[in-house]
Amino acid sequence: MHTDTYLFVVCARRNASSIFGAASNPVMRNGKLLCFKTEARARAERDRLTARLGEAHVRYSVRPVHVQLKPPHEAAKVEAAPPSRAMPMPEAA
């Protein structure tokens, strides 16, 4: 049984007049994607980022991302790696 849900990702969009050029990327915070379970919370974070920024080169937006979850018992089983051979240690004299 699969569970379908949406997460809402905050994206940063730079315009062409930015010194780094035009681009659109998801916002990362502490190495993790900035996403929320509800659109309202994502929009609140977008508004906070926009208010803090105060410059016109970057705009923030919210994008829904479809996520399909599988229960743990249906997850693909990973085969164990074959045992590696250990080299004998030279004996200390």
N, C-alpha and C positions, 0 to 999 in steps of 0.2 A: 504494500500500500504506500503510495506516494502522497506527500503533503505539498500542495502548491501555496506559495505565499509571496509577498513582495517586501523588499527592503527598499528604503529610500536613501539614495546616495547624494551627498552634496558635492557638486562639481565646480571647479574654478575655470572660468573662460577669460582668456586674455585676448585683447583686440590687437590688430596689426600694428598699432602705434606703440605698443609696449616694446621695451628694449630687447625682450626675448622673442618677439614675434607672436603671431596668432597661434593659440593652442587651446584645447579643452581637455582637462584631466580631472579625475576624481581627487578629492582632497584627502590627504593622508595625515593622520595625527598619531604621533608616537609609533610610526611604522604600521599603523592599521588604517584600513579604509574607514572614512567617516560616514557611517550609515546609521539609520534609525528604523525602528519597527513601524512608526507612524509618520505619515506625511506632515502632520502638524508640528511634530518635534523637529523634523528635518528643516521645515520652512523657518521655524524659530531660530535654529542655528544659522541658517543662511542669512537671515535678517541681522543677526548679531555680527556675523563676519562682515557683511556689507556695511553696517554702521561703523564698525571699527576701522575699516579700510580707508574710506574717504577719498579714494582716487578713482578716476574713470577708466583706467587701463584694465582692471580686473572686475569681473562680475561673477556672482555666485548663482547657481541654479540648483534645483532638486530634480533628480531623475529616478524614476522607479526601476528597480531591477527584479526580474522574476527569478525566484529561487525555488528549486524543487528538492525537498528533503526526503531522505530515505530513513526508515527506522534502522536502528543499529543491527538488528538481526538480518536485515536484507542487504547490508553493506557487503561489498565484494570482499571475499576472503583473500588475504595475502598469503602466498605460499612462503614457507620458511626458506631462507637462503641455505644453500648447501654448506655444511661445516667447512671452514677453512683449515688448512693444515698448518700446524705450528712448527716452527723450526726449533730443534733442541738448543737450549742455551749451553754455551761452552762452560765446562766446569771450572770453578775458580781453583787456582793452584795454591 
